[in-house]
Amino acid sequence: ITQIQDLTQYEIRIADFGLATFTLNDEFITHRCGSPGYVAPEVLKGYPYGYKSDIFGAGSVFFNLLSKRYLFSGADADEVLRRNARC
């Protein structure tokens, strides 16, 4: 744990390795998992996907941090998933 001396600065770490797996660069995964609004559209559509889908999720998180709003929003989780799949 890093101690931050200046209380006006924050150190943020984001991690979720609950469904993590290791693949080679040319390998693809087919099981569907992810959080609505953060998962890559190819995952939601059931297409094989690789490490590039992780980049999509990171981009979604950065969008939230920079804009202070969600990349995909809706009245309920189903609407968020529909918009997320359409990207």
Summary of the structure (lengths in Angstrom):
residues: 87
radius of gyration: 15.5
end to end distance: 37.1
largest distance: 46.6
contacts: 162
relative contact order: 0.15
helix: 34%
strand: 2%
